[in-house]
């Protein structure tokens, strides 16, 4: 790795719980995805100017000198909602530090249903398998809410991780949070009603978007909750009739967050801030 130039940096912080399809071959998995028409358009991130406002918590927590060493390799990009960031069993060339975008891992199960496992926003990083030297993942990585991110070559982060400095400790903490989220979501999918899970999921998305209005469709929500679309629509109708949300043409607006939190399952509070 080249030794980067030193320069000052100003930063301002502003249904089934079994996911990996162990009994299914990669070829069968791909065929199932195509038959269900869930193959996602692969996104080509659009480079954008860096506005100088760093909102990703991992990068913002780095000491100034360590951040400076990574800065020259970081590329601001714009990510489009609904697109695929990493394909099923595809090698990962770049890792992403979301800024305003929200990203999820989407699994395809043997019964033909889909389920989202992790939700990652500005608190984390996407592409951990490449940093840890794991085999390509058995899931799709999809952009739930479009926005900005900082991307960097996976080998750069892998080398920095191996140096055992602050980034390693931050990523290990992030891995712990991701494992907690995976475990809680597995319990949640098996024990809680769709309406409760919907409220928790919407709250988790809003926490990462920090906006009242969420660009989400019922179909998209159904894929990520492993639920049927009519069940999602029925729950959204109930929330709308009770004045908790409004929705129109792929936009959901949370009007009464305290009531939504009271309607959410216990998993939201368990995962809040993770």
Helices and strands as residue ranges (DSSP letters): H 26-35, E 46-47, H 57-60, H 64-71, E 75-79, E 84-86, E 94-98, E 102-108, E 114-120, H 128-132, E 140-145, E 147-153, H 154-162, H 166-191, H 194-209, E 213-214, H 218-225, H 229-241, E 245-248, E 251-254, H 257-263, H 267-271
